[in-house]
Amino acid sequence: ETVDQDQNEQQPDQSNQANIEQDQAEHTEQVYQEIEHPQYSQEDKLKACLQSLRKFPVLKYKKVVEGITALIYEEDDLLNDFLQKIDQPAEVNKADKMGEFLNCEYNREGDYYRSCLTNNYFPTPEEGEELRTPNKELREMEQNFNKLFREYTRLYYGGTAVCSVYCWELGSTLEEGICVAVVIKNQIDAHKGIKGGCWDSSHLVVVNFDKSKGKLEAQYKLTTTIFFSASLNHKVGEVDFSGSVTRLCEVNKEISNVLDSQTHLSIIGEMIEETETELRSKIEERNIKKTKEITDTSRYSPILGKPNIDGANKLKEVFKGQK
């Protein structure tokens, strides 16, 4: 009887030990799965994609975006959020017989891009597939914008640059606001020591209307993003530099009506011209001159194969008196 009693007392202990071991095994498996296959929220994934993109130079921007989109292609919501959050250089599309137009996020609808020239999508959508297009009044305004900025592009950038303007409504009616996107791309071929380069400027203007004060007032919010890159043949060797800059500005103006095309053209055209002029000067001062200063003060010239005495003296003058 004593032996039977001891065996009965040991049985619950063995059962508890088995349960503990099973819980530990399940916990270990759970931890392993979390390490090997961590569960991240969509916000975490989007943040990681954006941080990865910022670590690369503009010259590699396109390849990096293609790589990230390939990784997240199966997740539609994440892919759309990522593409909406980033600014990237536009691509020239030659599918329209009327001429070239630019592919960008502002004329994209899924895998299709709308031409500002004919209002058609390329590649041609499947039959029955409905894609967004501006209404008649907004389309007329879009055409006027394109005429104006094609001339602006020709005067400022020359005949090689391409410009496209896209307009759309913020809501179901024009009174809720409109958006105007002006996209310019200027590719530079090899010329006088320049191996090649590119200037991409994107101007997004959000126009909101306010009638609360008894008169119609329009608020223009401009966001300008410029990507630039160049490859140069310098006396110290080949130099590649690239970068991007963004600027925000806002203007409030009284207008006669929502579809006052001439007023919109005048105000938005002036805002973009002033912003581009300012940023062009800033890029020249901050990037181009700084790059030249660094190369000119190089202590060693790989071309001459000896120390750069002139560069060392220039560098010495820069730091003269600084301790």
Number of C-alpha atoms within 10 A of each C-alpha: 5 6 8 9 9 10 10 10 11 11 11 11 11 11 11 11 12 12 12 12 12 12 12 12 12 12 12 12 12 12 13 12 12 11 10 9 9 10 11 9 9 13 11 10 15 18 13 11 19 16 11 13 18 12 10 13 14 20 19 11 17 14 12 19 19 11 12 16 18 11 12 17 14 10 11 10 11 18 17 14 13 20 14 11 11 12 16 19 24 20 14 15 14 14 14 18 8 11 13 17 25 24 21 20 18 21 22 16 13 9 9 16 24 25 25 24 17 12 16 16 21 17 12 12 14 7 6 6 7 8 14 11 17 15 13 9 11 19 17 15 20 23 18 15 24 19 13 14 20 17 14 15 19 14 10 10 16 12 12 12 18 23 25 29 28 25 25 21 19 15 10 8 10 18 17 14 19 21 19 22 24 22 26 24 26 19 16 16 12 11 9 8 11 16 16 15 19 19 19 22 23 26 24 23 24 20 24 19 21 15 10 8 7 7 12 15 19 22 17 23 19 23 18 22 21 24 22 21 19 19 18 18 13 15 13 15 12 12 16 16 16 18 15 16 14 14 14 13 13 13 13 14 13 13 15 11 14 19 16 11 16 11 16 20 16 11 14 21 17 11 19 20 12 11 18 17 10 12 17 14 11 13 17 12 12 11 15 14 12 13 15 12 14 12 18 19 19 19 18 16 18 13 11 10 8 10 13 18 14 13 19 16 13 16 17 12 11 11 9 9 7 6 4
